[in-house]
């Protein structure tokens, strides 16, 4: 199973710039180091956004969780990177209960450790 409407998955600019590629963010700094080591840069944030959308299109959902905010979908699989490596990444997507747009929105992304697999 894939996330619903994977071609309409949304990765918002602030999620990338203010979180996933922000070394100053208390929760995002380790993610920023990881994604930077993979060749992603703030100046080309759309490359990371597209890599995460592609992962959601190609990889299977590994868990579905209901929350007060909506339905969360966990996806695990490789992403394409500027360095040519294909690290395994876990992404979490949400379809909010009251959303008007189709498709899911990226909540977070982080590298899978060997103990996660």
Phi and psi restraints in degrees (range 20) as a CNS / XPLOR table:
assign (resid 1 and name C) (resid 2 and name N)
       (resid 2 and name CA) (resid 2 and name C) 1.0 -107.8 20.0 2
assign (resid 2 and name N) (resid 2 and name CA)
       (resid 2 and name C) (resid 3 and name N) 1.0 167.5 20.0 2
assign (resid 2 and name C) (resid 3 and name N)
       (resid 3 and name CA) (resid 3 and name C) 1.0 -62.7 20.0 2
assign (resid 3 and name N) (resid 3 and name CA)
       (resid 3 and name C) (resid 4 and name N) 1.0 148.7 20.0 2
assign (resid 3 and name C) (resid 4 and name N)
       (resid 4 and name CA) (resid 4 and name C) 1.0 -61.0 20.0 2
assign (resid 4 and name N) (resid 4 and name CA)
       (resid 4 and name C) (resid 5 and name N) 1.0 139.4 20.0 2
assign (resid 4 and name C) (resid 5 and name N)
       (resid 5 and name CA) (resid 5 and name C) 1.0 48.7 20.0 2
assign (resid 5 and name N) (resid 5 and name CA)
       (resid 5 and name C) (resid 6 and name N) 1.0 57.4 20.0 2
assign (resid 5 and name C) (resid 6 and name N)
       (resid 6 and name CA) (resid 6 and name C) 1.0 -60.5 20.0 2
assign (resid 6 and name N) (resid 6 and name CA)
       (resid 6 and name C) (resid 7 and name N) 1.0 -27.6 20.0 2
assign (resid 6 and name C) (resid 7 and name N)
       (resid 7 and name CA) (resid 7 and name C) 1.0 -71.8 20.0 2
assign (resid 7 and name N) (resid 7 and name CA)
       (resid 7 and name C) (resid 8 and name N) 1.0 -11.4 20.0 2
assign (resid 7 and name C) (resid 8 and name N)
       (resid 8 and name CA) (resid 8 and name C) 1.0 -110.3 20.0 2
assign (resid 8 and name N) (resid 8 and name CA)
       (resid 8 and name C) (resid 9 and name N) 1.0 15.3 20.0 2
assign (resid 8 and name C) (resid 9 and name N)
       (resid 9 and name CA) (resid 9 and name C) 1.0 -63.7 20.0 2
assign (resid 9 and name N) (resid 9 and name CA)
       (resid 9 and name C) (resid 10 and name N) 1.0 137.4 20.0 2
assign (resid 9 and name C) (resid 10 and name N)
       (resid 10 and name CA) (resid 10 and name C) 1.0 -111.1 20.0 2
assign (resid 10 and name N) (resid 10 and name CA)
       (resid 10 and name C) (resid 11 and name N) 1.0 132.0 20.0 2
assign (resid 10 and name C) (resid 11 and name N)
       (resid 11 and name CA) (resid 11 and name C) 1.0 -122.3 20.0 2
assign (resid 11 and name N) (resid 11 and name CA)
       (resid 11 and name C) (resid 12 and name N) 1.0 109.2 20.0 2
assign (resid 11 and name C) (resid 12 and name N)
       (resid 12 and name CA) (resid 12 and name C) 1.0 -81.9 20.0 2
assign (resid 12 and name N) (resid 12 and name CA)
       (resid 12 and name C) (resid 13 and name N) 1.0 144.0 20.0 2
assign (resid 12 and name C) (resid 13 and name N)
       (resid 13 and name CA) (resid 13 and name C) 1.0 -51.6 20.0 2
assign (resid 13 and name N) (resid 13 and name CA)
       (resid 13 and name C) (resid 14 and name N) 1.0 -48.4 20.0 2
assign (resid 13 and name C) (resid 14 and name N)
       (resid 14 and name CA) (resid 14 and name C) 1.0 -60.4 20.0 2
assign (resid 14 and name N) (resid 14 and name CA)
       (resid 14 and name C) (resid 15 and name N) 1.0 -32.1 20.0 2
assign (resid 14 and name C) (resid 15 and name N)
       (resid 15 and name CA) (resid 15 and name C) 1.0 -62.3 20.0 2
assign (resid 15 and name N) (resid 15 and name CA)
       (resid 15 and name C) (resid 16 and name N) 1.0 -38.4 20.0 2
assign (resid 15 and name C) (resid 16 and name N)
       (resid 16 and name CA) (resid 16 and name C) 1.0 -76.7 20.0 2
assign (resid 16 and name N) (resid 16 and name CA)
       (resid 16 and name C) (resid 17 and name N) 1.0 -53.7 20.0 2
assign (resid 16 and name C) (resid 17 and name N)
       (resid 17 and name CA) (resid 17 and name C) 1.0 -75.7 20.0 2
assign (resid 17 and name N) (resid 17 and name CA)
       (resid 17 and name C) (resid 18 and name N) 1.0 -36.7 20.0 2
assign (resid 17 and name C) (resid 18 and name N)
       (resid 18 and name CA) (resid 18 and name C) 1.0 -94.2 20.0 2
assign (resid 18 and name N) (resid 18 and name CA)
       (resid 18 and name C) (resid 19 and name N) 1.0 -6.9 20.0 2
assign (resid 18 and name C) (resid 19 and name N)
       (resid 19 and name CA) (resid 19 and name C) 1.0 -132.0 20.0 2
assign (resid 19 and name N) (resid 19 and name CA)
       (resid 19 and name C) (resid 20 and name N) 1.0 -69.3 20.0 2
assign (resid 19 and name C) (resid 20 and name N)
       (resid 20 and name CA) (resid 20 and name C) 1.0 -70.0 20.0 2
assign (resid 20 and name N) (resid 20 and name CA)
       (resid 20 and name C) (resid 21 and name N) 1.0 -27.3 20.0 2
assign (resid 20 and name C) (resid 21 and name N)
       (resid 21 and name CA) (resid 21 and name C) 1.0 -117.3 20.0 2
assign (resid 21 and name N) (resid 21 and name CA)
       (resid 21 and name C) (resid 22 and name N) 1.0 29.2 20.0 2
assign (resid 21 and name C) (resid 22 and name N)
       (resid 22 and name CA) (resid 22 and name C) 1.0 -113.4 20.0 2
assign (resid 22 and name N) (resid 22 and name CA)
       (resid 22 and name C) (resid 23 and name N) 1.0 105.0 20.0 2
assign (resid 22 and name C) (resid 23 and name N)
       (resid 23 and name CA) (resid 23 and name C) 1.0 -69.0 20.0 2
assign (resid 23 and name N) (resid 23 and name CA)
       (resid 23 and name C) (resid 24 and name N) 1.0 -12.0 20.0 2
assign (resid 23 and name C) (resid 24 and name N)
       (resid 24 and name CA) (resid 24 and name C) 1.0 -91.4 20.0 2
assign (resid 24 and name N) (resid 24 and name CA)
       (resid 24 and name C) (resid 25 and name N) 1.0 -15.7 20.0 2
assign (resid 24 and name C) (resid 25 and name N)
       (resid 25 and name CA) (resid 25 and name C) 1.0 -72.6 20.0 2
assign (resid 25 and name N) (resid 25 and name CA)
       (resid 25 and name C) (resid 26 and name N) 1.0 130.1 20.0 2
assign (resid 25 and name C) (resid 26 and name N)
       (resid 26 and name CA) (resid 26 and name C) 1.0 -60.2 20.0 2
assign (resid 26 and name N) (resid 26 and name CA)
       (resid 26 and name C) (resid 27 and name N) 1.0 -34.1 20.0 2
assign (resid 26 and name C) (resid 27 and name N)
       (resid 27 and name CA) (resid 27 and name C) 1.0 -96.0 20.0 2
assign (resid 27 and name N) (resid 27 and name CA)
       (resid 27 and name C) (resid 28 and name N) 1.0 -21.9 20.0 2
assign (resid 27 and name C) (resid 28 and name N)
       (resid 28 and name CA) (resid 28 and name C) 1.0 -97.3 20.0 2
assign (resid 28 and name N) (resid 28 and name CA)
       (resid 28 and name C) (resid 29 and name N) 1.0 -8.6 20.0 2
assign (resid 28 and name C) (resid 29 and name N)
       (resid 29 and name CA) (resid 29 and name C) 1.0 -62.8 20.0 2
assign (resid 29 and name N) (resid 29 and name CA)
       (resid 29 and name C) (resid 30 and name N) 1.0 -39.2 20.0 2
assign (resid 29 and name C) (resid 30 and name N)
       (resid 30 and name CA) (resid 30 and name C) 1.0 -70.3 20.0 2
assign (resid 30 and name N) (resid 30 and name CA)
       (resid 30 and name C) (resid 31 and name N) 1.0 -33.1 20.0 2
assign (resid 30 and name C) (resid 31 and name N)
       (resid 31 and name CA) (resid 31 and name C) 1.0 -66.9 20.0 2
assign (resid 31 and name N) (resid 31 and name CA)
       (resid 31 and name C) (resid 32 and name N) 1.0 -40.9 20.0 2
assign (resid 31 and name C) (resid 32 and name N)
       (resid 32 and name CA) (resid 32 and name C) 1.0 -60.7 20.0 2
assign (resid 32 and name N) (resid 32 and name CA)
       (resid 32 and name C) (resid 33 and name N) 1.0 -43.9 20.0 2
assign (resid 32 and name C) (resid 33 and name N)
       (resid 33 and name CA) (resid 33 and name C) 1.0 -60.4 20.0 2
assign (resid 33 and name N) (resid 33 and name CA)
       (resid 33 and name C) (resid 34 and name N) 1.0 -44.8 20.0 2
assign (resid 33 and name C) (resid 34 and name N)
       (resid 34 and name CA) (resid 34 and name C) 1.0 -60.5 20.0 2
assign (resid 34 and name N) (resid 34 and name CA)
       (resid 34 and name C) (resid 35 and name N) 1.0 -52.2 20.0 2
assign (resid 34 and name C) (resid 35 and name N)
       (resid 35 and name CA) (resid 35 and name C) 1.0 -66.5 20.0 2
assign (resid 35 and name N) (resid 35 and name CA)
       (resid 35 and name C) (resid 36 and name N) 1.0 -33.3 20.0 2
assign (resid 35 and name C) (resid 36 and name N)
       (resid 36 and name CA) (resid 36 and name C) 1.0 -66.7 20.0 2
assign (resid 36 and name N) (resid 36 and name CA)
       (resid 36 and name C) (resid 37 and name N) 1.0 -38.4 20.0 2
assign (resid 36 and name C) (resid 37 and name N)
       (resid 37 and name CA) (resid 37 and name C) 1.0 -63.6 20.0 2
assign (resid 37 and name N) (resid 37 and name CA)
       (resid 37 and name C) (resid 38 and name N) 1.0 -25.5 20.0 2
assign (resid 37 and name C) (resid 38 and name N)
       (resid 38 and name CA) (resid 38 and name C) 1.0 -82.6 20.0 2
assign (resid 38 and name N) (resid 38 and name CA)
       (resid 38 and name C) (resid 39 and name N) 1.0 -3.2 20.0 2
assign (resid 38 and name C) (resid 39 and name N)
       (resid 39 and name CA) (resid 39 and name C) 1.0 99.9 20.0 2
assign (resid 39 and name N) (resid 39 and name CA)
       (resid 39 and name C) (resid 40 and name N) 1.0 1.9 20.0 2
assign (resid 39 and name C) (resid 40 and name N)
       (resid 40 and name CA) (resid 40 and name C) 1.0 -80.7 20.0 2
assign (resid 40 and name N) (resid 40 and name CA)
       (resid 40 and name C) (resid 41 and name N) 1.0 141.5 20.0 2
assign (resid 40 and name C) (resid 41 and name N)
       (resid 41 and name CA) (resid 41 and name C) 1.0 -130.1 20.0 2
assign (resid 41 and name N) (resid 41 and name CA)
       (resid 41 and name C) (resid 42 and name N) 1.0 150.8 20.0 2
assign (resid 41 and name C) (resid 42 and name N)
       (resid 42 and name CA) (resid 42 and name C) 1.0 -58.9 20.0 2
assign (resid 42 and name N) (resid 42 and name CA)
       (resid 42 and name C) (resid 43 and name N) 1.0 -36.8 20.0 2
assign (resid 42 and name C) (resid 43 and name N)
       (resid 43 and name CA) (resid 43 and name C) 1.0 -66.7 20.0 2
assign (resid 43 and name N) (resid 43 and name CA)
       (resid 43 and name C) (resid 44 and name N) 1.0 -18.8 20.0 2
assign (resid 43 and name C) (resid 44 and name N)
       (resid 44 and name CA) (resid 44 and name C) 1.0 -126.5 20.0 2
assign (resid 44 and name N) (resid 44 and name CA)
       (resid 44 and name C) (resid 45 and name N) 1.0 49.3 20.0 2
assign (resid 44 and name C) (resid 45 and name N)
       (resid 45 and name CA) (resid 45 and name C) 1.0 -58.5 20.0 2
assign (resid 45 and name N) (resid 45 and name CA)
       (resid 45 and name C) (resid 46 and name N) 1.0 -28.1 20.0 2
assign (resid 45 and name C) (resid 46 and name N)
       (resid 46 and name CA) (resid 46 and name C) 1.0 -63.7 20.0 2
assign (resid 46 and name N) (resid 46 and name CA)
       (resid 46 and name C) (resid 47 and name N) 1.0 -27.1 20.0 2
assign (resid 46 and name C) (resid 47 and name N)
       (resid 47 and name CA) (resid 47 and name C) 1.0 -62.9 20.0 2
assign (resid 47 and name N) (resid 47 and name CA)
       (resid 47 and name C) (resid 48 and name N) 1.0 -42.8 20.0 2
assign (resid 47 and name C) (resid 48 and name N)
       (resid 48 and name CA) (resid 48 and name C) 1.0 -68.0 20.0 2
assign (resid 48 and name N) (resid 48 and name CA)
       (resid 48 and name C) (resid 49 and name N) 1.0 -41.9 20.0 2
assign (resid 48 and name C) (resid 49 and name N)
       (resid 49 and name CA) (resid 49 and name C) 1.0 -57.6 20.0 2
assign (resid 49 and name N) (resid 49 and name CA)
       (resid 49 and name C) (resid 50 and name N) 1.0 -45.0 20.0 2
assign (resid 49 and name C) (resid 50 and name N)
       (resid 50 and name CA) (resid 50 and name C) 1.0 -68.7 20.0 2
assign (resid 50 and name N) (resid 50 and name CA)
       (resid 50 and name C) (resid 51 and name N) 1.0 -38.2 20.0 2
assign (resid 50 and name C) (resid 51 and name N)
       (resid 51 and name CA) (resid 51 and name C) 1.0 -61.4 20.0 2
assign (resid 51 and name N) (resid 51 and name CA)
       (resid 51 and name C) (resid 52 and name N) 1.0 -39.9 20.0 2
assign (resid 51 and name C) (resid 52 and name N)
       (resid 52 and name CA) (resid 52 and name C) 1.0 -70.7 20.0 2
assign (resid 52 and name N) (resid 52 and name CA)
       (resid 52 and name C) (resid 53 and name N) 1.0 -39.5 20.0 2
assign (resid 52 and name C) (resid 53 and name N)
       (resid 53 and name CA) (resid 53 and name C) 1.0 -63.1 20.0 2
assign (resid 53 and name N) (resid 53 and name CA)
       (resid 53 and name C) (resid 54 and name N) 1.0 -42.8 20.0 2
assign (resid 53 and name C) (resid 54 and name N)
       (resid 54 and name CA) (resid 54 and name C) 1.0 -62.1 20.0 2
assign (resid 54 and name N) (resid 54 and name CA)
       (resid 54 and name C) (resid 55 and name N) 1.0 -39.8 20.0 2
assign (resid 54 and name C) (resid 55 and name N)
       (resid 55 and name CA) (resid 55 and name C) 1.0 -60.6 20.0 2
assign (resid 55 and name N) (resid 55 and name CA)
       (resid 55 and name C) (resid 56 and name N) 1.0 -41.9 20.0 2
assign (resid 55 and name C) (resid 56 and name N)
       (resid 56 and name CA) (resid 56 and name C) 1.0 -65.9 20.0 2
assign (resid 56 and name N) (resid 56 and name CA)
       (resid 56 and name C) (resid 57 and name N) 1.0 -32.7 20.0 2
assign (resid 56 and name C) (resid 57 and name N)
       (resid 57 and name CA) (resid 57 and name C) 1.0 -72.1 20.0 2
assign (resid 57 and name N) (resid 57 and name CA)
       (resid 57 and name C) (resid 58 and name N) 1.0 -36.7 20.0 2
assign (resid 57 and name C) (resid 58 and name N)
       (resid 58 and name CA) (resid 58 and name C) 1.0 -92.7 20.0 2
assign (resid 58 and name N) (resid 58 and name CA)
       (resid 58 and name C) (resid 59 and name N) 1.0 -31.1 20.0 2
assign (resid 58 and name C) (resid 59 and name N)
       (resid 59 and name CA) (resid 59 and name C) 1.0 -98.0 20.0 2
assign (resid 59 and name N) (resid 59 and name CA)
       (resid 59 and name C) (resid 60 and name N) 1.0 157.5 20.0 2
assign (resid 59 and name C) (resid 60 and name N)
       (resid 60 and name CA) (resid 60 and name C) 1.0 -84.2 20.0 2
assign (resid 60 and name N) (resid 60 and name CA)
       (resid 60 and name C) (resid 61 and name N) 1.0 150.2 20.0 2
assign (resid 60 and name C) (resid 61 and name N)
       (resid 61 and name CA) (resid 61 and name C) 1.0 -71.1 20.0 2
assign (resid 61 and name N) (resid 61 and name CA)
       (resid 61 and name C) (resid 62 and name N) 1.0 131.8 20.0 2
assign (resid 61 and name C) (resid 62 and name N)
       (resid 62 and name CA) (resid 62 and name C) 1.0 -103.3 20.0 2
assign (resid 62 and name N) (resid 62 and name CA)
       (resid 62 and name C) (resid 63 and name N) 1.0 -15.9 20.0 2
assign (resid 62 and name C) (resid 63 and name N)
       (resid 63 and name CA) (resid 63 and name C) 1.0 -160.1 20.0 2
assign (resid 63 and name N) (resid 63 and name CA)
       (resid 63 and name C) (resid 64 and name N) 1.0 148.5 20.0 2
assign (resid 63 and name C) (resid 64 and name N)
       (resid 64 and name CA) (resid 64 and name C) 1.0 -126.7 20.0 2
assign (resid 64 and name N) (resid 64 and name CA)
       (resid 64 and name C) (resid 65 and name N) 1.0 130.0 20.0 2
assign (resid 64 and name C) (resid 65 and name N)
       (resid 65 and name CA) (resid 65 and name C) 1.0 -132.1 20.0 2
assign (resid 65 and name N) (resid 65 and name CA)
       (resid 65 and name C) (resid 66 and name N) 1.0 132.0 20.0 2
assign (resid 65 and name C) (resid 66 and name N)
       (resid 66 and name CA) (resid 66 and name C) 1.0 -86.6 20.0 2
assign (resid 66 and name N) (resid 66 and name CA)
       (resid 66 and name C) (resid 67 and name N) 1.0 140.2 20.0 2
assign (resid 66 and name C) (resid 67 and name N)
       (resid 67 and name CA) (resid 67 and name C) 1.0 -137.1 20.0 2
assign (resid 67 and name N) (resid 67 and name CA)
       (resid 67 and name C) (resid 68 and name N) 1.0 169.0 20.0 2
assign (resid 67 and name C) (resid 68 and name N)
       (resid 68 and name CA) (resid 68 and name C) 1.0 -60.0 20.0 2
assign (resid 68 and name N) (resid 68 and name CA)
       (resid 68 and name C) (resid 69 and name N) 1.0 -21.1 20.0 2
assign (resid 68 and name C) (resid 69 and name N)
       (resid 69 and name CA) (resid 69 and name C) 1.0 -91.8 20.0 2
assign (resid 69 and name N) (resid 69 and name CA)
       (resid 69 and name C) (resid 70 and name N) 1.0 -19.9 20.0 2
assign (resid 69 and name C) (resid 70 and name N)
       (resid 70 and name CA) (resid 70 and name C) 1.0 153.7 20.0 2
assign (resid 70 and name N) (resid 70 and name CA)
       (resid 70 and name C) (resid 71 and name N) 1.0 -161.6 20.0 2
assign (resid 70 and name C) (resid 71 and name N)
       (resid 71 and name CA) (resid 71 and name C) 1.0 -101.2 20.0 2
assign (resid 71 and name N) (resid 71 and name CA)
       (resid 71 and name C) (resid 72 and name N) 1.0 126.0 20.0 2
assign (resid 71 and name C) (resid 72 and name N)
       (resid 72 and name CA) (resid 72 and name C) 1.0 -103.0 20.0 2
assign (resid 72 and name N) (resid 72 and name CA)
       (resid 72 and name C) (resid 73 and name N) 1.0 137.9 20.0 2
assign (resid 72 and name C) (resid 73 and name N)
       (resid 73 and name CA) (resid 73 and name C) 1.0 -119.0 20.0 2
assign (resid 73 and name N) (resid 73 and name CA)
       (resid 73 and name C) (resid 74 and name N) 1.0 126.5 20.0 2
assign (resid 73 and name C) (resid 74 and name N)
       (resid 74 and name CA) (resid 74 and name C) 1.0 -100.0 20.0 2
assign (resid 74 and name N) (resid 74 and name CA)
       (resid 74 and name C) (resid 75 and name N) 1.0 128.3 20.0 2
assign (resid 74 and name C) (resid 75 and name N)
       (resid 75 and name CA) (resid 75 and name C) 1.0 -123.7 20.0 2
assign (resid 75 and name N) (resid 75 and name CA)
       (resid 75 and name C) (resid 76 and name N) 1.0 134.4 20.0 2
assign (resid 75 and name C) (resid 76 and name N)
       (resid 76 and name CA) (resid 76 and name C) 1.0 -126.9 20.0 2
assign (resid 76 and name N) (resid 76 and name CA)
       (resid 76 and name C) (resid 77 and name N) 1.0 134.1 20.0 2
assign (resid 76 and name C) (resid 77 and name N)
       (resid 77 and name CA) (resid 77 and name C) 1.0 169.2 20.0 2
assign (resid 77 and name N) (resid 77 and name CA)
       (resid 77 and name C) (resid 78 and name N) 1.0 176.3 20.0 2
assign (resid 77 and name C) (resid 78 and name N)
       (resid 78 and name CA) (resid 78 and name C) 1.0 -75.3 20.0 2
assign (resid 78 and name N) (resid 78 and name CA)
       (resid 78 and name C) (resid 79 and name N) 1.0 153.8 20.0 2
assign (resid 78 and name C) (resid 79 and name N)
       (resid 79 and name CA) (resid 79 and name C) 1.0 -119.9 20.0 2
assign (resid 79 and name N) (resid 79 and name CA)
       (resid 79 and name C) (resid 80 and name N) 1.0 150.7 20.0 2
assign (resid 79 and name C) (resid 80 and name N)
       (resid 80 and name CA) (resid 80 and name C) 1.0 -82.1 20.0 2
assign (resid 80 and name N) (resid 80 and name CA)
       (resid 80 and name C) (resid 81 and name N) 1.0 137.3 20.0 2
assign (resid 80 and name C) (resid 81 and name N)
       (resid 81 and name CA) (resid 81 and name C) 1.0 -127.1 20.0 2
assign (resid 81 and name N) (resid 81 and name CA)
       (resid 81 and name C) (resid 82 and name N) 1.0 160.1 20.0 2
assign (resid 81 and name C) (resid 82 and name N)
       (resid 82 and name CA) (resid 82 and name C) 1.0 -61.0 20.0 2
assign (resid 82 and name N) (resid 82 and name CA)
       (resid 82 and name C) (resid 83 and name N) 1.0 -26.4 20.0 2
assign (resid 82 and name C) (resid 83 and name N)
       (resid 83 and name CA) (resid 83 and name C) 1.0 -80.6 20.0 2
assign (resid 83 and name N) (resid 83 and name CA)
       (resid 83 and name C) (resid 84 and name N) 1.0 -10.6 20.0 2
assign (resid 83 and name C) (resid 84 and name N)
       (resid 84 and name CA) (resid 84 and name C) 1.0 93.0 20.0 2
assign (resid 84 and name N) (resid 84 and name CA)
       (resid 84 and name C) (resid 85 and name N) 1.0 -11.6 20.0 2
assign (resid 84 and name C) (resid 85 and name N)
       (resid 85 and name CA) (resid 85 and name C) 1.0 -71.3 20.0 2
assign (resid 85 and name N) (resid 85 and name CA)
       (resid 85 and name C) (resid 86 and name N) 1.0 160.2 20.0 2
assign (resid 85 and name C) (resid 86 and name N)
       (resid 86 and name CA) (resid 86 and name C) 1.0 -130.8 20.0 2
assign (resid 86 and name N) (resid 86 and name CA)
       (resid 86 and name C) (resid 87 and name N) 1.0 72.7 20.0 2
assign (resid 86 and name C) (resid 87 and name N)
       (resid 87 and name CA) (resid 87 and name C) 1.0 -69.9 20.0 2
assign (resid 87 and name N) (resid 87 and name CA)
       (resid 87 and name C) (resid 88 and name N) 1.0 150.2 20.0 2
assign (resid 87 and name C) (resid 88 and name N)
       (resid 88 and name CA) (resid 88 and name C) 1.0 -78.8 20.0 2
assign (resid 88 and name N) (resid 88 and name CA)
       (resid 88 and name C) (resid 89 and name N) 1.0 129.8 20.0 2
assign (resid 88 and name C) (resid 89 and name N)
       (resid 89 and name CA) (resid 89 and name C) 1.0 -131.6 20.0 2
assign (resid 89 and name N) (resid 89 and name CA)
       (resid 89 and name C) (resid 90 and name N) 1.0 143.4 20.0 2
assign (resid 89 and name C) (resid 90 and name N)
       (resid 90 and name CA) (resid 90 and name C) 1.0 -101.5 20.0 2
assign (resid 90 and name N) (resid 90 and name CA)
       (resid 90 and name C) (resid 91 and name N) 1.0 127.6 20.0 2
assign (resid 90 and name C) (resid 91 and name N)
       (resid 91 and name CA) (resid 91 and name C) 1.0 -117.6 20.0 2
assign (resid 91 and name N) (resid 91 and name CA)
       (resid 91 and name C) (resid 92 and name N) 1.0 150.9 20.0 2
assign (resid 91 and name C) (resid 92 and name N)
       (resid 92 and name CA) (resid 92 and name C) 1.0 -124.4 20.0 2
assign (resid 92 and name N) (resid 92 and name CA)
       (resid 92 and name C) (resid 93 and name N) 1.0 129.9 20.0 2
assign (resid 92 and name C) (resid 93 and name N)
       (resid 93 and name CA) (resid 93 and name C) 1.0 -122.1 20.0 2
assign (resid 93 and name N) (resid 93 and name CA)
       (resid 93 and name C) (resid 94 and name N) 1.0 150.4 20.0 2
assign (resid 93 and name C) (resid 94 and name N)
       (resid 94 and name CA) (resid 94 and name C) 1.0 -131.1 20.0 2
assign (resid 94 and name N) (resid 94 and name CA)
       (resid 94 and name C) (resid 95 and name N) 1.0 141.5 20.0 2
assign (resid 94 and name C) (resid 95 and name N)
       (resid 95 and name CA) (resid 95 and name C) 1.0 -110.6 20.0 2
assign (resid 95 and name N) (resid 95 and name CA)
       (resid 95 and name C) (resid 96 and name N) 1.0 109.8 20.0 2
assign (resid 95 and name C) (resid 96 and name N)
       (resid 96 and name CA) (resid 96 and name C) 1.0 -75.5 20.0 2
assign (resid 96 and name N) (resid 96 and name CA)
       (resid 96 and name C) (resid 97 and name N) 1.0 148.4 20.0 2
assign (resid 96 and name C) (resid 97 and name N)
       (resid 97 and name CA) (resid 97 and name C) 1.0 -58.0 20.0 2
assign (resid 97 and name N) (resid 97 and name CA)
       (resid 97 and name C) (resid 98 and name N) 1.0 -39.1 20.0 2
assign (resid 97 and name C) (resid 98 and name N)
       (resid 98 and name CA) (resid 98 and name C) 1.0 -107.2 20.0 2
assign (resid 98 and name N) (resid 98 and name CA)
       (resid 98 and name C) (resid 99 and name N) 1.0 18.8 20.0 2
assign (resid 98 and name C) (resid 99 and name N)
       (resid 99 and name CA) (resid 99 and name C) 1.0 -74.8 20.0 2
assign (resid 99 and name N) (resid 99 and name CA)
       (resid 99 and name C) (resid 100 and name N) 1.0 148.5 20.0 2
assign (resid 99 and name C) (resid 100 and name N)
       (resid 100 and name CA) (resid 100 and name C) 1.0 -101.8 20.0 2
assign (resid 100 and name N) (resid 100 and name CA)
       (resid 100 and name C) (resid 101 and name N) 1.0 -22.3 20.0 2
assign (resid 100 and name C) (resid 101 and name N)
       (resid 101 and name CA) (resid 101 and name C) 1.0 -84.5 20.0 2
assign (resid 101 and name N) (resid 101 and name CA)
       (resid 101 and name C) (resid 102 and name N) 1.0 147.7 20.0 2
assign (resid 101 and name C) (resid 102 and name N)
       (resid 102 and name CA) (resid 102 and name C) 1.0 -74.9 20.0 2
assign (resid 102 and name N) (resid 102 and name CA)
       (resid 102 and name C) (resid 103 and name N) 1.0 161.9 20.0 2
assign (resid 102 and name C) (resid 103 and name N)
       (resid 103 and name CA) (resid 103 and name C) 1.0 86.6 20.0 2
assign (resid 103 and name N) (resid 103 and name CA)
       (resid 103 and name C) (resid 104 and name N) 1.0 170.7 20.0 2
assign (resid 103 and name C) (resid 104 and name N)
       (resid 104 and name CA) (resid 104 and name C) 1.0 -102.7 20.0 2
assign (resid 104 and name N) (resid 104 and name CA)
       (resid 104 and name C) (resid 105 and name N) 1.0 165.6 20.0 2
assign (resid 104 and name C) (resid 105 and name N)
       (resid 105 and name CA) (resid 105 and name C) 1.0 -119.7 20.0 2
assign (resid 105 and name N) (resid 105 and name CA)
       (resid 105 and name C) (resid 106 and name N) 1.0 138.1 20.0 2
assign (resid 105 and name C) (resid 106 and name N)
       (resid 106 and name CA) (resid 106 and name C) 1.0 -66.6 20.0 2
assign (resid 106 and name N) (resid 106 and name CA)
       (resid 106 and name C) (resid 107 and name N) 1.0 131.2 20.0 2
assign (resid 106 and name C) (resid 107 and name N)
       (resid 107 and name CA) (resid 107 and name C) 1.0 -98.7 20.0 2
assign (resid 107 and name N) (resid 107 and name CA)
       (resid 107 and name C) (resid 108 and name N) 1.0 -48.1 20.0 2
assign (resid 107 and name C) (resid 108 and name N)
       (resid 108 and name CA) (resid 108 and name C) 1.0 -159.8 20.0 2
assign (resid 108 and name N) (resid 108 and name CA)
       (resid 108 and name C) (resid 109 and name N) 1.0 167.2 20.0 2
assign (resid 108 and name C) (resid 109 and name N)
       (resid 109 and name CA) (resid 109 and name C) 1.0 -151.6 20.0 2
assign (resid 109 and name N) (resid 109 and name CA)
       (resid 109 and name C) (resid 110 and name N) 1.0 139.8 20.0 2
assign (resid 109 and name C) (resid 110 and name N)
       (resid 110 and name CA) (resid 110 and name C) 1.0 -159.3 20.0 2
assign (resid 110 and name N) (resid 110 and name CA)
       (resid 110 and name C) (resid 111 and name N) 1.0 157.3 20.0 2
assign (resid 110 and name C) (resid 111 and name N)
       (resid 111 and name CA) (resid 111 and name C) 1.0 -68.4 20.0 2
assign (resid 111 and name N) (resid 111 and name CA)
       (resid 111 and name C) (resid 112 and name N) 1.0 143.8 20.0 2
assign (resid 111 and name C) (resid 112 and name N)
       (resid 112 and name CA) (resid 112 and name C) 1.0 -82.4 20.0 2
assign (resid 112 and name N) (resid 112 and name CA)
       (resid 112 and name C) (resid 113 and name N) 1.0 132.2 20.0 2
assign (resid 112 and name C) (resid 113 and name N)
       (resid 113 and name CA) (resid 113 and name C) 1.0 -88.0 20.0 2
assign (resid 113 and name N) (resid 113 and name CA)
       (resid 113 and name C) (resid 114 and name N) 1.0 165.9 20.0 2
assign (resid 113 and name C) (resid 114 and name N)
       (resid 114 and name CA) (resid 114 and name C) 1.0 -62.4 20.0 2
assign (resid 114 and name N) (resid 114 and name CA)
       (resid 114 and name C) (resid 115 and name N) 1.0 -27.7 20.0 2
assign (resid 114 and name C) (resid 115 and name N)
       (resid 115 and name CA) (resid 115 and name C) 1.0 -76.8 20.0 2
assign (resid 115 and name N) (resid 115 and name CA)
       (resid 115 and name C) (resid 116 and name N) 1.0 -16.7 20.0 2
assign (resid 115 and name C) (resid 116 and name N)
       (resid 116 and name CA) (resid 116 and name C) 1.0 -79.1 20.0 2
assign (resid 116 and name N) (resid 116 and name CA)
       (resid 116 and name C) (resid 117 and name N) 1.0 -19.4 20.0 2
